C-alpha cells in the first residue's frame, strides 16, 4: 500500500526515539536533563549507592514477584475453569469479572482499594506490604489470564482425551499433558503480570503506607524535586532488566516449541 512504509517508520520513531534519548542521556555527565555535558557513568554509580533506590528496588522486586505468582495461579485456575468445563450458566459473567480491572479506569480501582484497605487498617492496625501485594495481585489477574486462556483455547484436546482413555486420572492428565503444554502461556502471563506490577504507579500511590515507596513511585516523587539524570539511569536499568526477561522468555518458548518434551 502506498505510504504504508512511511507511516510504519513514523510510528516506530514516535515509539522508540524517546526511549533512545532516555538511554543516551542516562550517560550524561551534566546535571541537566536536556543539555549534554559529556559521557559519564556517574549517575549509574549514584543510583547504585543510593540507599533509598536500593530499598525501593528490593521492595519492587518482592512486590512484583509475589503479585505475579498469586495472579498467575488465580488466572490459571480461572482459565481452566472457563475453557475446560464446556458452556455453563454464568460463564459470561465470570469473563466480565475476571477482566473487570481492564475495563474500569485504574484510578477508580485505586480509590476503591484505598477505602477497603483503610477500613481493614482501622480494624487490624496492620500496615505491612500485604496490602500492596493483594492490590497488585488483583489488578494483574486479567493480564495473566488473557495469554493463559488464549493458550488453552489453542491447545488440541486430543492428548488429554487420549490420557483419559488410558485410565489417567484428571490430576495425572493435567500434570503430564495439560500443564507442560500450557507452560508457555503461564510463563507469558507471569511475565506480563510481573512487568505490570513493577511499573504500576496509580494503585501503589493510593494503597502504600509511609516508607513503602517502589521504584516507580520513587521516580515519580523525584519529579516534585530537582530532577537529575539519575532518573534516566534507573529507567535505563529497568529497560535492560525487561529486555533480559523478554529474551529469556523467547529462548525458553522457542526451545519448548522445538522439543515439546
Backbone as CSV, one residue per row, in Angstrom:
resi,resn,N_x,N_y,N_z,CA_x,CA_y,CA_z,C_x,C_y,C_z
1,UNK,0.849,-1.195,0.000,0.000,0.000,0.000,0.881,1.240,0.000
2,UNK,0.585,2.203,-0.876,1.410,3.422,-0.943,1.383,4.176,0.387
3,UNK,2.566,4.555,0.853,2.667,5.327,2.085,2.687,4.503,3.356
4,UNK,2.450,3.188,3.244,2.413,2.359,4.447,3.778,2.312,5.138
5,UNK,4.843,2.194,4.328,6.188,2.151,4.900,6.525,3.414,5.668
6,UNK,6.128,4.571,5.102,6.388,5.845,5.767,5.648,5.944,7.092
7,UNK,4.396,5.493,7.112,3.613,5.511,8.349,4.242,4.581,9.389
8,UNK,4.723,3.412,8.944,5.350,2.471,9.863,6.620,3.060,10.467
9,UNK,7.444,3.700,9.628,8.679,4.313,10.118,8.363,5.429,11.109
10,UNK,7.364,6.262,10.787,6.987,7.353,11.686,6.476,6.811,13.020
11,UNK,5.722,5.704,12.987,5.191,5.114,14.218,6.319,4.585,15.093
12,UNK,7.277,3.890,14.465,8.413,3.372,15.240,9.253,4.512,15.807
13,UNK,9.377,5.597,15.035,10.150,6.742,15.522,9.490,7.356,16.752
14,UNK,8.161,7.516,16.715,7.441,8.088,17.853,7.566,7.184,19.082
15,UNK,7.567,5.855,18.856,7.641,4.918,19.965,9.035,4.829,20.567
16,UNK,10.059,4.789,19.704,11.384,4.416,20.191,12.379,5.567,20.322
17,UNK,12.173,6.675,19.632,13.112,7.791,19.771,13.160,8.334,21.205
18,UNK,12.017,8.492,21.885,12.103,8.942,23.290,12.882,7.966,24.173
19,UNK,12.714,6.652,23.935,13.443,5.672,24.741,14.933,5.751,24.455
20,UNK,15.290,5.895,23.176,16.709,6.013,22.810,17.306,7.271,23.432
21,UNK,16.548,8.359,23.401,17.021,9.611,24.009,17.235,9.438,25.513
22,UNK,16.305,8.754,26.156,16.434,8.483,27.595,17.720,7.716,27.892
23,UNK,17.991,6.675,27.117,19.194,5.866,27.342,20.443,6.704,27.138
24,UNK,20.465,7.517,26.083,21.647,8.348,25.805,21.898,9.324,26.944
25,UNK,20.848,9.987,27.418,21.026,10.999,28.466,21.240,10.382,29.851
26,UNK,21.092,9.058,29.964,21.449,8.429,31.234,22.966,8.411,31.429
27,UNK,23.724,8.617,30.349,25.192,8.683,30.414,25.692,10.127,30.401
28,UNK,24.795,11.068,30.666,25.151,12.485,30.623,25.928,12.882,31.888
29,UNK,27.062,13.537,31.704,27.875,13.978,32.849,27.286,15.201,33.525
30,UNK,26.429,15.937,32.811,25.846,17.147,33.353,24.679,16.817,34.277
31,UNK,24.334,17.768,35.130,23.160,17.593,35.988,21.868,17.950,35.268
32,UNK,21.988,18.484,34.069,20.820,18.884,33.295,20.182,17.671,32.629
33,UNK,18.860,17.701,32.521,18.144,16.623,31.857,18.104,16.810,30.349
34,UNK,18.466,18.006,29.855,18.315,18.283,28.429,19.585,18.784,27.757
35,UNK,20.605,19.151,28.525,21.858,19.651,27.942,22.952,18.610,28.124
36,UNK,23.617,18.269,27.017,24.648,17.244,27.054,25.935,17.818,27.624
37,UNK,26.510,17.110,28.592,27.731,17.590,29.228,28.879,16.611,29.162
38,UNK,28.791,15.637,28.263,29.844,14.650,28.132,29.410,13.280,28.612
39,UNK,30.236,12.281,28.307,29.920,10.897,28.625,30.388,10.556,30.041
40,UNK,29.517,9.924,30.814,29.881,9.589,32.192,28.962,8.487,32.718
41,UNK,29.487,7.714,33.672,28.701,6.691,34.374,28.355,7.131,35.793
42,UNK,28.560,8.413,36.077,28.372,8.907,37.447,26.969,8.675,37.962
43,UNK,25.960,8.837,37.102,24.583,8.716,37.579,24.211,7.266,37.854
44,UNK,24.834,6.337,37.155,24.629,4.923,37.478,25.261,4.600,38.832
45,UNK,26.447,5.165,39.073,27.084,4.963,40.378,26.250,5.581,41.492
46,UNK,25.710,6.777,41.219,24.899,7.450,42.237,23.639,6.643,42.554
47,UNK,23.010,6.108,41.517,21.815,5.296,41.733,22.148,4.007,42.477
48,UNK,23.309,3.415,42.154,23.726,2.175,42.798,24.000,2.388,44.281
49,UNK,24.550,3.554,44.627,24.888,3.844,46.023,23.725,4.438,46.804
50,UNK,22.668,4.823,46.131,21.523,5.457,46.781,20.749,4.408,47.589
51,UNK,20.754,4.542,48.911,20.103,3.544,49.764,18.591,3.526,49.558
52,UNK,18.010,4.687,49.269,16.566,4.739,49.023,16.222,3.956,47.767
53,UNK,17.049,4.098,46.725,16.830,3.350,45.490,16.999,1.855,45.732
54,UNK,17.990,1.484,46.531,18.202,0.070,46.843,16.982,-0.527,47.544
55,UNK,16.476,0.182,48.546,15.307,-0.315,49.269,14.087,-0.386,48.361
56,UNK,13.897,0.635,47.528,12.752,0.653,46.616,12.856,-0.471,45.590
57,UNK,14.075,-0.769,45.140,14.272,-1.845,44.166,13.924,-3.197,44.770
58,UNK,14.434,-3.463,45.964,14.130,-4.732,46.640,12.626,-4.853,46.879
59,UNK,12.023,-3.777,47.334,10.578,-3.794,47.596,9.805,-4.032,46.299
60,UNK,10.210,-3.396,45.216,9.531,-3.573,43.929,9.632,-5.006,43.443
61,UNK,10.813,-5.619,43.586,11.002,-6.998,43.139,10.180,-7.972,43.971
62,UNK,10.150,-7.756,45.288,9.329,-8.609,46.157,7.860,-8.477,45.787
63,UNK,7.423,-7.245,45.611,6.026,-6.979,45.284,5.648,-7.570,43.931
64,UNK,6.478,-7.333,42.907,6.168,-7.817,41.561,6.195,-9.339,41.495
65,UNK,7.163,-9.964,42.182,7.243,-11.422,42.180,6.039,-12.038,42.882
66,UNK,5.688,-11.494,44.032,4.530,-12.011,44.774,3.250,-11.844,43.969
67,UNK,3.069,-10.665,43.390,1.860,-10.404,42.603,1.802,-11.306,41.372
68,UNK,2.947,-11.538,40.735,2.981,-12.395,39.545,2.610,-13.833,39.905
69,UNK,3.147,-14.344,41.015,2.855,-15.723,41.423,1.378,-15.876,41.776
70,UNK,0.863,-14.964,42.576,-0.528,-15.080,43.022,-1.489,-14.893,41.854
71,UNK,-1.296,-13.839,41.066,-2.214,-13.558,39.962,-2.154,-14.638,38.892
72,UNK,-0.975,-15.190,38.629,-0.861,-16.243,37.614,-1.534,-17.527,38.089
73,UNK,-1.415,-17.835,39.374,-2.094,-19.012,39.914,-3.604,-18.874,39.796
74,UNK,-4.120,-17.714,40.206,-5.560,-17.470,40.110,-6.009,-17.468,38.652
75,UNK,-5.228,-16.832,37.781,-5.584,-16.757,36.365,-5.575,-18.139,35.712
76,UNK,-4.635,-18.993,36.093,-4.586,-20.350,35.542,-5.819,-21.144,35.942
77,UNK,-6.188,-21.059,37.221,-7.392,-21.765,37.678,-8.639,-21.234,36.983
78,UNK,-8.711,-19.901,36.820,-9.869,-19.309,36.154,-9.924,-19.718,34.689
79,UNK,-8.770,-19.743,34.031,-8.735,-20.129,32.619,-9.131,-21.591,32.433
80,UNK,-8.651,-22.469,33.321,-9.034,-23.877,33.247,-10.534,-24.046,33.481
81,UNK,-11.060,-23.308,34.452,-12.479,-23.420,34.751,-13.381,-22.909,33.648
82,UNK,-12.922,-21.929,32.877,-13.774,-21.337,31.845,-13.533,-21.908,30.451
83,UNK,-12.504,-22.734,30.288,-12.237,-23.297,28.954,-12.276,-24.817,28.935
84,UNK,-12.230,-25.479,30.086,-12.210,-26.945,30.123,-13.473,-27.538,30.734
85,UNK,-14.485,-26.722,30.975,-15.716,-27.222,31.580,-16.919,-27.108,30.655
86,UNK,-16.692,-26.724,29.393,-17.815,-26.531,28.487,-18.610,-25.289,28.855
87,UNK,-19.727,-25.103,28.189,-20.564,-23.937,28.471,-21.412,-24.218,29.714
88,UNK,-21.545,-23.208,30.565,-22.346,-23.350,31.778,-22.918,-21.982,32.128
89,UNK,-24.020,-21.933,32.861,-24.634,-20.643,33.213,-23.671,-19.788,34.028
90,UNK,-23.546,-18.527,33.646,-22.701,-17.599,34.379,-21.292,-17.473,33.847
91,UNK,-20.968,-18.208,32.761,-19.598,-18.132,32.258,-19.282,-16.733,31.736
92,UNK,-20.236,-16.110,31.067,-20.018,-14.750,30.572,-19.799,-13.778,31.722
93,UNK,-20.538,-13.973,32.809,-20.356,-13.111,33.981,-18.969,-13.302,34.583
94,UNK,-18.459,-14.533,34.563,-17.114,-14.789,35.080,-16.072,-14.103,34.209
95,UNK,-16.235,-14.176,32.877,-15.336,-13.447,31.983,-15.305,-11.968,32.345
96,UNK,-16.481,-11.401,32.529,-16.573,-9.969,32.831,-15.898,-9.644,34.165
97,UNK,-16.086,-10.513,35.165,-15.489,-10.261,36.479,-13.969,-10.363,36.422
98,UNK,-13.460,-11.375,35.698,-12.014,-11.551,35.622,-11.364,-10.381,34.904
99,UNK,-12.009,-9.899,33.850,-11.442,-8.819,33.044,-11.839,-7.432,33.524
100,UNK,-12.571,-7.355,34.635,-13.068,-6.069,35.126,-11.978,-5.026,35.341
101,UNK,-10.805,-5.383,35.907,-9.770,-4.348,36.091,-9.296,-3.714,34.790
102,UNK,-9.459,-4.428,33.660,-9.076,-3.849,32.378,-10.100,-2.846,31.880
103,UNK,-11.355,-3.020,32.290,-12.441,-2.164,31.804,-12.585,-0.882,32.627
104,UNK,-12.354,-1.007,33.922,-12.562,0.125,34.831,-11.305,0.990,34.859
105,UNK,-11.444,2.324,34.828,-10.258,3.185,34.956,-9.462,2.845,36.199
106,UNK,-8.141,2.833,36.072,-7.279,2.405,37.174,-7.465,3.274,38.403
107,UNK,-7.778,4.550,38.217,-7.952,5.453,39.347,-9.159,5.023,40.188
108,UNK,-10.197,4.477,39.523,-11.378,4.002,40.250,-11.008,2.787,41.101
109,UNK,-10.254,1.861,40.509,-9.786,0.695,41.262,-8.934,1.125,42.447
110,UNK,-8.060,2.100,42.233,-7.170,2.568,43.296,-7.961,3.179,44.452
111,UNK,-8.956,3.997,44.140,-9.761,4.633,45.192,-10.556,3.587,45.968
112,UNK,-11.125,2.617,45.250,-11.901,1.580,45.942,-11.011,0.736,46.856
113,UNK,-9.792,0.418,46.382,-8.860,-0.333,47.229,-8.432,0.488,48.442
114,UNK,-8.244,1.782,48.245,-7.884,2.662,49.354,-8.951,2.624,50.440
115,UNK,-10.224,2.647,50.039,-11.324,2.642,51.005,-11.367,1.315,51.764
116,UNK,-11.277,0.208,51.008,-11.361,-1.122,51.638,-10.189,-1.350,52.586
117,UNK,-8.982,-1.074,52.102,-7.808,-1.322,52.934,-7.723,-0.339,54.100
118,UNK,-8.240,0.870,53.907,-8.301,1.813,55.024,-9.187,1.284,56.145
119,UNK,-10.306,0.668,55.762,-11.205,0.076,56.758,-10.518,-1.088,57.472
120,UNK,-9.797,-1.936,56.697,-9.088,-3.073,57.294,-7.986,-2.584,58.232
121,UNK,-7.272,-1.537,57.832,-6.215,-0.974,58.694,-6.788,-0.509,60.019
122,UNK,-7.938,0.143,59.951,-8.529,0.665,61.182,-8.960,-0.453,62.130
123,UNK,-9.294,-1.621,61.571,-9.718,-2.748,62.403,-8.544,-3.547,62.943
124,UNK,-7.520,-3.737,62.104,-6.413,-4.626,62.476,-5.161,-3.889,62.925
125,UNK,-4.976,-2.655,62.463,-3.759,-1.928,62.757,-2.564,-2.370,61.934
126,UNK,-2.761,-3.326,61.024,-1.663,-3.829,60.187,-1.314,-2.805,59.117
127,UNK,-0.016,-2.518,58.954,0.431,-1.507,57.995,1.478,-2.064,57.016
128,UNK,1.574,-3.392,56.896,2.645,-4.010,56.125,2.437,-3.970,54.624
129,UNK,3.318,-4.715,53.936,3.322,-4.751,52.471,2.205,-5.627,51.899
130,UNK,1.504,-6.338,52.765,0.455,-7.238,52.304,-0.629,-6.546,51.496
131,UNK,-0.961,-5.308,51.851,-1.995,-4.581,51.110,-1.564,-4.361,49.665
132,UNK,-0.314,-3.952,49.476,0.181,-3.736,48.121,0.217,-5.041,47.336
133,UNK,0.617,-6.132,47.977,0.665,-7.424,47.283,-0.728,-7.844,46.840
134,UNK,-1.727,-7.699,47.733,-3.098,-8.055,47.374,-3.636,-7.155,46.263
135,UNK,-3.370,-5.857,46.372,-3.858,-4.916,45.365,-3.251,-5.194,44.000
136,UNK,-1.933,-5.392,43.947,-1.273,-5.669,42.676,-1.709,-7.019,42.111
137,UNK,-1.877,-7.997,42.979,-2.303,-9.324,42.517,-3.679,-9.250,41.861
138,UNK,-4.612,-8.560,42.507,-5.954,-8.427,41.944,-5.924,-7.686,40.612
139,UNK,-5.107,-6.645,40.533,-5.039,-5.851,39.307,-4.375,-6.630,38.165
140,UNK,-3.442,-7.529,38.497,-2.677,-8.250,37.469,-3.368,-9.508,36.966
141,UNK,-4.423,-9.970,37.635,-5.077,-11.211,37.231,-5.492,-11.198,35.760
142,UNK,-6.193,-10.174,35.259,-6.589,-10.226,33.842,-5.413,-10.212,32.879
143,UNK,-4.312,-9.559,33.249,-3.140,-9.543,32.368,-2.528,-10.937,32.250
144,UNK,-2.571,-11.707,33.337,-2.085,-13.086,33.278,-3.116,-14.012,32.644
145,UNK,-4.383,-13.700,32.828,-5.467,-14.564,32.345,-5.533,-14.615,30.825
146,UNK,-5.341,-13.487,30.168,-5.534,-13.432,28.716,-4.598,-14.369,27.957
147,UNK,-3.269,-14.342,28.164,-2.412,-15.281,27.421,-2.621,-16.738,27.824
148,UNK,-2.970,-16.993,29.098,-3.198,-18.373,29.528,-4.460,-18.923,28.876
149,UNK,-5.507,-18.124,28.866,-6.744,-18.561,28.229,-6.538,-18.756,26.732
150,UNK,-5.811,-17.836,26.090,-5.549,-17.970,24.655,-4.781,-19.250,24.364
151,UNK,-3.814,-19.581,25.218,-3.049,-20.815,25.034,-3.946,-22.039,25.178
152,UNK,-4.826,-22.037,26.174,-5.724,-23.168,26.382,-6.675,-23.344,25.209
153,UNK,-7.217,-22.240,24.706,-8.160,-22.335,23.597,-7.483,-22.800,22.312
154,UNK,-6.181,-22.576,22.209,-5.463,-23.014,21.013,-4.883,-24.412,21.131
155,UNK,-5.014,-25.034,22.291,-4.465,-26.376,22.506,-5.426,-27.443,21.998
156,UNK,-4.891,-28.422,21.305,-5.673,-29.576,20.862,-5.922,-30.497,22.055
157,UNK,-7.177,-30.838,22.276,-7.519,-31.665,23.437,-7.334,-33.162,23.182
158,UNK,-6.805,-33.509,22.003,-6.665,-34.930,21.665,-5.814,-35.675,22.678
159,UNK,-4.666,-35.082,23.057,-3.773,-35.756,24.002,-4.425,-35.906,25.375
160,UNK,-5.185,-34.908,25.800,-5.856,-35.002,27.094,-6.915,-36.099,27.081
161,UNK,-7.655,-36.182,25.976,-8.667,-37.230,25.850,-8.018,-38.604,25.760
162,UNK,-6.880,-38.678,25.071,-6.167,-39.954,24.983,-5.678,-40.395,26.356
163,UNK,-5.192,-39.459,27.157,-4.755,-39.790,28.510,-5.916,-40.327,29.343
164,UNK,-7.086,-39.715,29.178,-8.265,-40.200,29.904,-8.648,-41.604,29.439
165,UNK,-8.538,-41.877,28.126,-8.838,-43.216,27.606,-7.865,-44.266,28.141
166,UNK,-6.650,-43.815,28.481,-5.641,-44.729,29.024,-5.676,-44.776,30.549
167,UNK,-6.818,-44.384,31.124,-7.094,-44.504,32.552,-6.250,-43.553,33.417
168,UNK,-5.794,-42.450,32.824,-5.119,-41.443,33.642,-6.178,-40.663,34.426
169,UNK,-5.889,-40.405,35.672,-6.806,-39.589,36.473,-6.738,-38.144,35.988
170,UNK,-7.739,-37.326,36.333,-7.676,-35.912,35.919,-6.413,-35.204,36.387
171,UNK,-5.953,-35.541,37.600,-4.730,-34.922,38.117,-3.515,-35.356,37.300
172,UNK,-3.437,-36.656,36.979,-2.325,-37.158,36.176,-2.332,-36.556,34.778
173,UNK,-3.509,-36.462,34.169,-3.607,-35.873,32.830,-3.195,-34.409,32.852
174,UNK,-3.603,-33.714,33.905,-3.225,-32.305,33.990,-1.721,-32.162,34.187
175,UNK,-1.134,-32.975,35.076,0.291,-32.834,35.394,1.188,-33.247,34.239
176,UNK,0.795,-34.278,33.505,1.670,-34.814,32.465,1.362,-34.291,31.065
177,UNK,0.136,-33.813,30.836,-0.253,-33.386,29.485,-0.569,-31.891,29.451
178,UNK,-1.576,-31.484,30.218,-2.065,-30.109,30.121,-1.030,-29.098,30.585
179,UNK,-0.443,-29.341,31.752,0.486,-28.364,32.317,1.718,-28.135,31.441
180,UNK,2.386,-29.197,30.931,3.535,-28.934,30.043,3.157,-28.159,28.787
181,UNK,1.988,-28.463,28.212,1.563,-27.735,27.015,1.167,-26.301,27.345
182,UNK,0.659,-26.108,28.553,0.200,-24.785,28.969,1.331,-23.900,29.479
183,UNK,2.497,-24.494,29.758,3.602,-23.773,30.399,3.983,-22.470,29.683
184,UNK,4.087,-22.435,28.328,4.424,-21.150,27.683,3.405,-20.053,27.968
185,UNK,2.117,-20.409,27.996,1.095,-19.421,28.316,1.194,-18.942,29.753
186,UNK,1.503,-19.870,30.673,1.666,-19.495,32.075,2.864,-18.565,32.241
187,UNK,3.964,-18.884,31.566,5.148,-18.029,31.657,4.881,-16.653,31.065
188,UNK,4.140,-16.623,29.950,3.800,-15.333,29.344,2.931,-14.508,30.280
189,UNK,1.940,-15.157,30.908,1.076,-14.450,31.846,1.831,-13.956,33.063
190,UNK,2.741,-14.797,33.592,3.517,-14.396,34.759,4.446,-13.231,34.432
191,UNK,5.070,-13.287,33.274,5.968,-12.212,32.881,5.205,-10.898,32.697
192,UNK,4.032,-10.982,32.059,3.229,-9.778,31.857,2.763,-9.207,33.191
193,UNK,2.328,-10.074,34.096,1.895,-9.615,35.418,3.052,-8.987,36.176
194,UNK,4.233,-9.579,36.079,5.421,-9.045,36.758,5.739,-7.640,36.276
195,UNK,5.736,-7.447,34.957,6.075,-6.136,34.398,5.017,-5.100,34.761
196,UNK,3.735,-5.495,34.694,2.654,-4.565,35.040,2.771,-4.133,36.497
197,UNK,3.051,-5.079,37.385,3.200,-4.750,38.794,4.433,-3.885,39.033
198,UNK,5.516,-4.182,38.323,6.772,-3.481,38.549,6.658,-1.990,38.263
199,UNK,5.871,-1.613,37.233,5.831,-0.197,36.862,4.512,0.485,37.234
200,UNK,3.689,-0.174,38.073,2.421,0.456,38.459,2.669,1.622,39.410
201,UNK,1.964,2.711,39.162,2.109,3.915,39.978,0.809,4.269,40.689
202,UNK,-0.292,4.273,39.948,-1.552,4.804,40.482,-2.021,4.003,41.695
203,UNK,-2.161,2.685,41.538,-2.636,1.856,42.651,-1.647,1.896,43.809
204,UNK,-0.355,1.852,43.488,0.662,1.875,44.545,0.593,3.165,45.350
205,UNK,0.413,4.297,44.677,0.352,5.584,45.369,-0.822,5.645,46.333
206,UNK,-1.946,5.043,45.969,-3.135,5.113,46.815,-3.092,4.112,47.968
207,UNK,-2.462,2.956,47.755,-2.533,1.876,48.732,-1.361,1.879,49.706
208,UNK,-0.178,2.300,49.265,1.023,2.165,50.084,0.942,3.011,51.350
209,UNK,1.666,2.532,52.359,1.821,3.285,53.598,3.130,4.063,53.542
210,UNK,3.391,4.853,54.566,4.632,5.623,54.619,5.834,4.686,54.625
211,UNK,6.847,5.017,53.848,8.059,4.214,53.779,7.951,2.997,52.901
212,UNK,6.914,2.922,52.050,6.732,1.770,51.167,6.854,2.157,49.698
213,UNK,7.723,3.087,49.389,7.913,3.501,48.002,8.486,2.368,47.170
214,UNK,7.954,2.196,45.963,8.554,1.317,44.974,9.412,2.176,44.042
215,UNK,10.096,1.520,43.106,10.912,2.291,42.164,10.056,3.268,41.377
216,UNK,8.875,2.820,40.961,8.009,3.683,40.153,7.568,4.911,40.944
217,UNK,7.151,4.721,42.206,6.701,5.865,42.994,7.871,6.741,43.422
218,UNK,9.041,6.124,43.627,10.237,6.923,43.946,10.568,7.850,42.770
219,UNK,10.525,7.308,41.554,10.839,8.126,40.376,9.799,9.230,40.190
220,UNK,8.544,8.917,40.462,7.506,9.946,40.388,7.770,11.042,41.400
221,UNK,8.194,10.648,42.607,8.489,11.635,43.636,9.631,12.558,43.249
222,UNK,10.580,12.066,42.443,11.702,12.897,42.027,11.255,14.044,41.135
223,UNK,10.134,13.892,40.455,9.634,14.965,39.604,9.126,16.150,40.419
224,UNK,8.916,15.936,41.710,8.493,17.045,42.573,9.701,17.765,43.158
225,UNK,10.898,17.223,42.885,12.124,17.829,43.385,12.992,18.222,42.189
226,UNK,14.281,18.415,42.445,15.197,18.745,41.360,15.548,17.478,40.602
227,UNK,15.194,17.448,39.325,15.449,16.270,38.524,16.907,16.199,38.097
228,UNK,17.454,14.993,38.124,18.817,14.751,37.646,18.783,13.530,36.725
229,UNK,19.836,13.322,35.948,19.891,12.121,35.094,19.917,10.807,35.862
230,UNK,19.911,10.851,37.189,19.819,9.611,37.954,18.533,8.869,37.613
231,UNK,17.448,9.620,37.386,16.179,9.010,36.993,16.338,8.310,35.643
232,UNK,17.093,8.928,34.722,17.346,8.293,33.433,18.110,6.989,33.610
233,UNK,19.085,6.993,34.510,19.882,5.789,34.754,19.016,4.664,35.317
234,UNK,18.129,4.999,36.259,17.238,3.987,36.830,16.297,3.456,35.757
235,UNK,15.766,4.347,34.925,14.857,3.928,33.850,15.566,3.018,32.857
236,UNK,16.800,3.350,32.530,17.567,2.520,31.597,17.839,1.145,32.191
237,UNK,18.138,1.091,33.483,18.362,-0.196,34.138,17.084,-1.043,34.115
238,UNK,15.936,-0.406,34.356,14.660,-1.124,34.273,14.408,-1.626,32.857
239,UNK,14.726,-0.799,31.870,14.566,-1.202,30.471,15.436,-2.416,30.164
240,UNK,16.691,-2.383,30.611,17.587,-3.515,30.384,17.086,-4.777,31.054
241,UNK,16.562,-4.634,32.280,16.031,-5.784,33.002,14.844,-6.392,32.252
242,UNK,13.974,-5.532,31.718,12.824,-6.008,30.957,13.264,-6.733,29.689
243,UNK,14.275,-6.208,29.012,14.785,-6.865,27.803,15.370,-8.238,28.121
244,UNK,16.030,-8.354,29.266,16.565,-9.658,29.678,15.423,-10.649,29.891
245,UNK,14.335,-10.198,30.546,13.179,-11.068,30.752,12.584,-11.512,29.421
246,UNK,12.420,-10.568,28.497,11.849,-10.892,27.195,12.727,-11.874,26.428
247,UNK,14.029,-11.658,26.477,14.956,-12.556,25.780,14.905,-13.963,26.365
248,UNK,14.916,-14.038,27.701,14.836,-15.340,28.355,13.547,-16.059,28.019
249,UNK,12.423,-15.329,28.030,11.130,-15.939,27.689,11.134,-16.434,26.249
250,UNK,11.701,-15.644,25.331,11.753,-16.048,23.931,12.566,-17.328,23.763
251,UNK,13.705,-17.405,24.424,14.559,-18.585,24.308,13.885,-19.819,24.889
252,UNK,13.203,-19.654,26.029,12.530,-20.792,26.656,11.403,-21.308,25.782
253,UNK,10.560,-20.386,25.280,9.427,-20.812,24.459,9.889,-21.402,23.135
254,UNK,10.983,-20.890,22.563,11.488,-21.447,21.312,12.015,-22.862,21.527
255,UNK,12.683,-23.071,22.673,13.185,-24.409,22.993,12.042,-25.380,23.185
256,UNK,10.971,-24.941,23.853,9.818,-25.819,24.072,9.103,-26.134,22.764
257,UNK,9.098,-25.130,21.844,8.448,-25.370,20.549,9.211,-26.426,19.753
258,UNK,10.543,-26.429,19.868,11.343,-27.417,19.141,11.321,-28.785,19.810
259,UNK,11.289,-28.790,21.152,11.321,-30.042,21.904,10.180,-30.037,22.924
260,UNK,8.975,-30.449,22.542,7.830,-30.370,23.450,7.953,-31.245,24.683
261,UNK,8.933,-32.137,24.728,9.112,-32.950,25.932,9.601,-32.121,27.087
